[in-house]
Amino acid sequence: MKKISLPPLGESELGKALKSCKSSFFFAGFFSLFVNLLLLVPSIYMLAVYDRVLSSSSESTLLMLTLIVVFLFLVMGGLEWIRSQILITTSTRLDQLLGERVFNSIFTLALASGGKTATAQPLSDLLQLRQFLTGNGLFAFFDAPWLPIYLAILFLFHFWFGMTAVVSACVLIGLAIWNEMATRGDLQQANKESNEANQLTQSNLRNVEAIEVMGMLPHMRRRWQQKQLNIIALQARASAKGGLINALSKTFRMTIQSLVLGLGAYLAIHKQITPGLVISGSILLGRALAPLDLMIASWRGFQGARQSFNRLNSLLDQVPAREPPMPLPAPKGEIRLDNVFITPVGTKHPILKGINLLVNPGMQVALIGPSAAGKSTLARAILGIYLPSSGAVRLDGAEIHHWDRSQLSAYIGYLPQDVELMDGTISENIARFGMIDPEKVVAAAQTAGIHEMILHLPEGYETRLVGNGQLLSVGQRQRVGIARAMYGDPRVIVLDEPNSNLDQAGEAALIDTLVNLKKKGATVIIITHRSNILSQVDKIAMLVNGQVAFYGPRDEALALLAKSPQKSPPPTKGQTVATGTPFRY
C-alpha cells in the first residue's frame, strides 16, 4: 500500500483550521494555569490545619481557613466549567469550519470512483476528533505542562519528596510510551478491518433481495463474522495490553502515594519536616501525577483522535478545496467532445478512446451499442462526473469542469441507469430537495406523464417515500426519476435507459415527454436498447469498444443498420468510424 505523506500541520487544511482556533486553546491553557494553581489549595489547607490550627487550637483560624478554601474551590469549579465551555465552543467551530468541506470531499471521492469507494468514515472521524476535544483526556494534556510547578514545590517541602515525584513521573511517562507502542498497531489494523466490514455490510444491504432469494445470506454472514472475529481479536489484544498498563499505572500511583506518606513520617520522626508536610506532600504528589495517569487511561482515545486526524488530513489533501469558478451565462445546450479519453478511477485502460462528438442545441441524440461499449461512461463524461484523462468535454464552448456546479445543476437533468429515490416526499424528490416550487413540481410531473399517477397515491405529492421508494413499483420509481430530471426546464437532459422498466403506457408517456422537450428546445441525450424510442431522436451515435462507430442522422443510421446488421456501417462524409464488433440493434 502506498504510504500517504501528509503536509506539515501548519500547511495542511486541517492544520490551518486548528490554527484558526489557537486563541481558544490559548485561553484554555490560560485558565488551566489558574486551575492548577488552585489545585494547590488542598495541600496548603492541610498544611495550615496540621501546623497552625492544631498547634494553636484556634477555632477562628480554622473557620477562616475553611471559608477561604471553600471560596477558592468554588472559583476553581467556575474556571473548570469555563475551560470546558471553551473547548466545547472550539469543537463546534472546528465542525463549522470543516463539516461542509469533509461532506463535499466524501461525495467528490465517491463520484470519482463511481461510488465504489463511497464511505461516511470521514464524518465519523470528524465526530471523534470533536469528542476528543471535549473529553477529559484533553484536560490531561493541558494540566501535564504544569507538572514542574508541583515538582518545584515538592522540592521546597523536602529534597526526597521532589526526587520521589521526579522518579514517579519518569515511570508514568515510560508507561505511557509503552502503552503507545504496544497498542498502536493493533488498533490501526482493527480500525481498518472495521471499515472493510462496514463496507461489506453496506454492499450486502444494497443487494438484500438477491442475497435472500439465492440463499447467499449464510455465506455473507460467514464473511462478516470472520472480519468481526478479526476485529474483536485485535481490539481484545490491544485492550489487554492497554488494560495491563493502565492497571500498572494505577497501582503504581496508589502505591507511591502511600509510600510517600511513610517517607514523610520517617522524615517527620527525624524532625526534618513538620507533620503537616507529611499529608500535604502526599496530596501534592497525587495531584502532580494525576495528569500523567489520566493520559495513560485516555491514551486509546488519543490514538483514535490521532488516526482520525491523519485520515481527515489525507482526505482534505487528496481533495483540494476549489474556488467557485466565475459564473457563466445560462447554457443554450451545445455539447462538444474533442478527442476525449476517459479512464475511471481504479481502471488501468481507458473506457472511452478518442471520442469526437458535436450535439447542437435542441438536438435529441440516441447512444446505442453493445453492453460495456462505454455508453454510460460517455453520459457521465458529458455531465462532468468523469473528467477526461485527455481531450475536453465542452458545454457552450466552456469545459464542463469550468462551470460552477451549483449554477449548472439548474440547467441539467439526469436519469441514471439505476434510479435511487431519497427518503422524503414525492414533491421533495422531484424538486431535488431544494425549495419546493409547486408549479414547477407539477409541470415536471406533467412533462414526465405521471401527474395523474401521483394524484392517485395515498397522499398525492406529499406521499412519503422510504427505502428507495418501496411504496412504488420499479416503473413508477423510474418515472418519478424522469420527472426529477425534468424539474425546472433544464437545457441539457441525459436519460440512461429511461424505458428499461416502463410498460406500454409508460413508454407512450416517455415518447410524449420527448416531444415536449423538443418543443422546448432542450438538448437530450438518450441511452437505449429499444428501437421504438429511436423514432423521436434526430441523430444516433453507435459506440463499439469505447469508440464512436457511427454518428449521423437517425434515418441514415437505421437504414445502414438494417442493411448490414453484421458489419460496421461504411463511413460517410462527416461520420466517425472505429473498428470493433458491430452492435446488433
N, C-alpha and C positions, 0 to 999 in steps of 0.2 A: 504493500500500500504506500502510495506516495505521501511523504511527510509534508504537511502544510506548514509553511513558515509564516508566522504572524508578524505584522509590522510592530515596531516599538509601541508601547502603550500610549505614549503621548501623541503618536501619529495616527493610530487607528481610530476609526469612527467611534467605537465603544469607549476607547480611552478618552477621546475628546468629550464624550457625553459625561463620563465620570469626572473629568477635569472641570466641566462646567458646574459640577456640584461641589467643587472643592471648598467653597465658602461654608457650605453646610457641614462638611467633615471637619473643617477648622473649628467651627463653633461647638460641634460635638466634642472635639478634643479639648477645647477651652473649658467647657463645663465639666469634662472628665477630670481636669486638674483640681477643681474645687470639690468635686465629689470625692476624689481620692484624699484630698487634704482633710475633708470632714470624716473620712473613714478612720482617721487617727483618733477621733474623739473617744471611742470606747476605751482605747488603751490609756489615754490621758485621764479619763474619768476613773478607771480602775486604779491608776497610779495615785491619783489625788485621794481617792477613798481610803486606800490602804495606808498611804504615808501621811496624810493630813487629817482626814476625818477621824479615823480610828485612834490615832495618837492623841488628838485634841478632844475627842468626844464631843465635837461641836455639831449640834443638830442644824443650826442655822447655815453653817458652811455646807453640810450635806444637802439641805433644801435648795440653796442657791446653785450648787453644782448640778443637782438633778434638773432644776428648771432650765439651766443653760444647755445641758445636754439634750433635753427633750426638744428645745427650740432648734438646736443645731441639727438634730435628726429630722425635724420637720423641713428645715431648709434643704438638707441633703435629699430627702424624698422628693421635694419640688424640683431640685436640679436633675435628679434621675428621670423624673417624668418629662421635663423639658428636653433632656438629651434624647429620650426615646421618641418624642414627638418630632424632633429634628430629623432623626433617621427615617421615621415613617414618611415625613414630607419628602425626604431625599429619594426614597424608593419610588414614591408616586411621581416625582419629577423625572426620574430615570425612565419610568414606564411611558410618560408623556413624550419624552424625547425619542424613545426607541420603539415603542409599541407599534406604531403605524409602519415604521421603517422595516421592522422584523416581519410583520404581517405581509407587507408587499414583497419582501425578499423571498418568503416561502412560496408565494404564487409565481414569482419570476422563475425560480428554480424548477417548480413543478411544470410550468409552461415550457421551459426549455427541454425538459425530459419527456414531454408528452404525458405527464402525470405519473411516470414510472417511479420517480424518487420523491413523490409527494409525502410530506410528513409535517406534523404540527409540533415536532420536538423543540424547535427554537422558541416557541411560545412558552413551553414548559420550562425551558432554560431561563427565559426572562423572568418567569414567576419564581423560580428557585433563587435566582440572583436577588430579586426583591425581598424574598423571605429571609435570606441570609442577612440582608442589610437591616432588617427589623428584628432579628433574633438576638438571643443572649450571647451567642458565640462572638458576634462582632464587638460587644462591650469588652470582652476579654482582650481584644487587640487594642482597644483604647486605654484599658487600665494597665496592661503589661508595661508600657513605657515608663510608668511612674514607680516601677519596682526599685530603681536606685534611691528614691526618696526613703522608702521603707528600710532599705539596707543601711542607708546613712544613719537613720535614727536608731536602728538596732545596734550599730557600731557605737553610737553615743551611749546606749544603755550599757553595753559591755562588748569587748572585742570578740568573745566567744559566741555571743548572740549573733553578731554580724557574720562571723565565719560560718556558723551553722546555717544561716539564711543563704549565704553565697553557695555553699555546697549543695543545699537542698534545691536551690533554683537551677543549678547546673544539672542535677539529677533529673528534675522535671523537664528541662529543655531537652535532655538526651532522650527521655521517654517520648516526648513529642516528635522528635526526629525519627525515632524508631517506629512510632505509630504511622508516620507518613510513608516511610519506606516499606513497611510491612503490608499496608493495605491499599496503596495506590493502584498497583497493577490489577488486583482482583476487582476492585471497584470500577475501574475503567472498562475491563472486559465484561463485567456484569451489566454495566450500562449499555454497552454495545449490543450484547445479547438481548437485552430488554427491548431496545429499539427494533431489532430484527423481529422479535416475537410480536411486537405491536403491529408492524407492517404486515406480517403473515396473517395475523388475525383480521386486519382491515381488508386484506385481499380475500380471505375466506368469506367474510360477511358480504362483500360485494357479489360473490358467486354462491350465495347460500342455497338458491334453488337447485342449481346443478349439483352441488355437493350433497344435498338431501336426496334428490331423485336417484342419483347414480351411486349412492352408498359410499361416498368418499369421506363422510364425517369421521369414522374411526381412524382413518389414515391421517386426516388433517389434525385430529385431536392428538394422535400419537406424535406427530411432528412438533406440535405446540408444546406437548408435555415434555418432550426431550429438551427443548430450549428452556422451558421453565425449570427443569431439573438442573440444567447447567447454571442458570441464573441463581437458583437457590443455593447450589453448591458454592458458587463464587462468593455470594453475599454472606453465606454462613462462615466460609473460611475467613473472609475479611472481618466479619463481626467477632469471630472467635479470637482473632489476633488483636483487634481493637479492644474487645472486652477484657482480655488479659492485661493489656497495657493500661486500660482505664482502672482496672482493679488494683494493679500495682501502684499506679499513681495515687489513687485514693488511700490505699493502705499506707503508703509511704508518708503522705501528708499528715494523716491522723497520727501515725507513729511518731513522726518528727515533732509534731506539736506537743505530744505527751512527753517525749524525751526532753524537749526544751524546758518543760516545767521542772523535770528532775535536775537539768543543768542549772536552772535558776535557783532551785532550792539549795543545790550544792554551793553555788556562789553566795547565796544569802547566808548560809551557815558560816561561811568563812568571811562574812561581813564585807564582801566585795560589791554587793548590790543590796538595795532595800527590798522588803517583802513585796512592795507594790510593783517593782520591776519584774518580779517573777511572773505575775499574772499578765502584766502589760506586754512583756516580751513574747509570751505565748500567743496572745491575741494578735499582736502586730505581725508575728511570723506567719500565722494563719492567713492574715489579710494580704501579706506580701505574696504568698504562694497561691492564693485563690485564683488570680487571673491565669496563671500557668496551668493549674489543674483544670480550669474551665476550658482553656484552649485545647487540652488533650481530649476532654469529654466531647467537645463540639467539633473535633477535627474532621469527622466524617462529613458534617455539614459544610465545613470549609472546603474540603476536597470536591464535594458536589458543586458548590458555587464556583470553584475554580474551573472545573470541567465545563460547566455551563458558560462561564465567561469565555473560555477558549473556543467553544463551539460557536457562540454568538459572534466572537471576533472573526472567526474564519468565515462565517456566513456573510457578514457585512463586508468583509474584504473581497469575497467571491462575487458578491452582487453589489457593485458600487452604486452609490446614490446618483441619480441622474436628474439634472436640472430640466424642468419642463421646457420643451422647445418653443420657439416663437409661434403663436397662433397663426394658422393659415386660413385663407378663405374657404368657405364651405365647398367641398369637392363636388364636381359635376359627375364623376364616376368613370373616368378613363383609367384603365388598368393596363400597365405595360410591364412585361418581364423581359429583361435583357440578359441573355446568356446566364440564366440562373442555375446554380448548383446548390442543392440542399443536402446537408449531412447532419441529421438529427443527433442529439447528444446520445452517446452510448453505441453509435454505429461507426464502423470504420470506413465504409464506402458510401458515396453519395447515392441518395434515392432518386433525386432529380438531377439530370445531367444536361446542362446547356439548353434550358427552356427559353424559347423566344415566343412571345405571345403579345398580341395587342387586342384589347377589348374596348371598343368605343363606348362613350356614354349612352345609356339607354339600351344597350345590346344585351340579348339573352344568349348565353353560351352554355352548351352541354359538354361536360367532360365524361368521356366514356373510355372503356378499356378493360382489360382483364384484371382480376384481383391482384393486388400488390404491384400494380403498374405505377403507382405514385399519385393517384387522383386526390386522395385526402391530404397527402403531403403538399400537393400543389395548392389546394384550397387554404391550408394553414399558412403557406408562404404568402399568398395573396392577402390574407388577413393580418400578416405581420407576426404570427405566432412563432413561425420558424424564420430565423434570419439566414440569408444566403451565406454560404461559405465563400462564394464569389458571384459576381453579377449583381443585379439590382432589381428590386420589385418596386414599381412606382405607382402612385395614385395621383392623378392630375399632375404628373411630372415630378412630384416630390417623392423621395424614397419613403417607403411606408413607415420605417422606424424614425423618420424625422418628424412625423406627425405627433402631436400631443394626444396620447391615447384617451385621456378624459374628454378631449374635444371631439376626437374622431369617432368615438363609440356611438355618439348620437346619430352618425350618418352610416353606420354599419349594422347589418342584420346577419345573424349566423345561426344556422341549424346544424349542430354536429350530428355525426352518424349515430352516436348513442345519446339520445335525449335524456338529460337529467333535469328534473324539476326540483326546486328547492322547497324546504318546509316553509309554508306560508299560504296565503290565499291565491286563488287563480289570478285575481287582478294584480297582486304583487308580483307574481311570476311573469305575467305579460308585460308589466311596467318595469321589469328588470330591477325590482326592489328599490326603485328611486321614488321620487314624488309622484303619486298616482294622479294622472290626468284622466278622469272618467271618459271624456270624449275620445281621447287617443286610444285608451284601452278597448273601448267598444269598436272603434274604427279598425284597430288591428285585428280584433276577433272577427269582424265582418269581412275584412280582406282575406283572412285565412279560412273563412267559411265555417266558423264554429260558434258564432254568436247564439244561434238557436240552441245548439247543444248545451252551451253553458247555462242558458236560462232554464233548462230542464233539470239541472243539478239541484241538490237539496237546498243550497243557499246561493245559487247563482254565482255571480262573480266573487262573492265572499266565501265560497266553499273552500275550506282549509285543506291543503294537501300536506301529507306527511309521508315519509319513507319513499321519496321519489314518486309521489302521486299515485300510490297504490289504489286509491279510490277509482282511478281512471284506467281504461284499457290501454294497451300499448299504442293503438292507433290514435286514441284521444290524446294521450300524452304527446305524441308526435305533432298533432295538430295544434296543441297549446304551444309547443315549441316553435311552430311556424308562426303563430300569432306573436310570440315574443320577438321573433326575428323581424316582424313587420312593424313593430311598435315605433311610432314617431316618424313614419315615412322615410326610412333610410335610403341613401342614394346608391349604396352597394350592398347586395344581398348574396350570400353564399349559402346554398342549400345542399347538404351532403346526404344524398339518397333520401329525399323528402317523402317519397312514396313507398318506402320499403315495408311499412306496416299499415298502409292505408287500404281500406276496402274500396269497392267501386265508387261509392258515394264520396269517400274521402279523396280519391283521385280526381273525380269530377270537380270537387271543390278546389283542389290544388291547381287544376288547369284554369279555373276561373280566377284564382289568385294570380297566376302568371299573366293572364290577360289584363287584370287590373294594374299590375306592376308595369306592364308595357305601356299602358296609357299614362302612367305617372312618370315614365321616363327613367325608371330605376335600372341600374346595371345589375344583371342577375347571372350568377354562375351556379350551374346545377350539376351535381354528380348523380348519375343514374345508371341503373342496369336494365331499365324498362324502356321499350321503344315507344309506348303510347304517348309519353310526355314530350318526345322529340318534335312533335308537330308544332309546338309553341316556340321553339328556340330559333334564333337567327343563324347561329353557327354551331358547328360541332368540332371539338378537339378530341382526337383519339390519342391516348397515351399507351405506349408499349415500352416496358423496361425502363421507365423513368424518362422517356423522351417523347416528344410530340411526333407521332407517326403521320398525322394528318390534321390540318386545321383549315376549314373553309366553310362555305355556305351549307346550310342544312341539306337542301335538296341534292346538291352535288355530292355531299358526303354519303347520304343514304343511297344514292344511285351507285356510287363506287363500291360501297359495302355490299349492296345486293348483287352487283355484277361479279365481284371477285371476293367472296367471303373468306377464302382460304389464303389470300395473298394480301400483301400490303398495298394500299392504293397507290397507283402511279403518281409521281409528282406532277403538279401543275404549277402554273405561274403564281407566285405569292404563297405557295404552300411549303411547309417544313416537312422533311422526310427523315425518318430514322429507321435503323434496322431493328429487327426483333420479331417475335411471334405476333401475327396479327390478331386482333380482337374479334371473335365471332359474336356479332350482336344479333 
